[in-house]
Amino acid sequence: MKLKLAFLLALISTAGLIAADAPKPDAPKGDAPKGEGKRKGPSKPDSVSDDDWKKFLAASEKAKEDPAVKAADAKLKEDPKDADARKALMEARKAAILKADASLDSVLKALEEARGKGKGKKKKDEAAK
């Protein structure tokens, strides 16, 4: 009888350890292709119309060909952790987008506002921890 009880306890504890190691149902799959789920570019703020967003995306593509943007991008690739180079690239892109279509100033302001809200949210989450 004691042997059966010991065997049963060992079986139950082993099952518990196996269940603890099992992946969570909502955990990302290990066999997913690399890069899947990564964002490419900014997401559209709610306050921006679809037409303005299409204009913005077109101007963003045009801005990639601007010499100032290319130079800032090359500098950032030299040192990806350089915050000044990242900021210079953002400013060069903004200037090139406005040069391509000056009416997109409201879209850029909406993006900056959305970006600011995201940063504030992150700080609040960190402070709560």
Buried (B, 14 or more C-beta within 10 A) or exposed (E): EEEEEEEEEEEEEEEEEEEEEEEEEEEEEEEEEEEEEEEEEBEBBEEBEEEBBEBBBBBBEBBEEBEBBBEBBEBBEEEEEEEEBBEBBBEBBBBBBBEBBEEBEEBBEBBEEBEEEEEEEEEEEEEEE
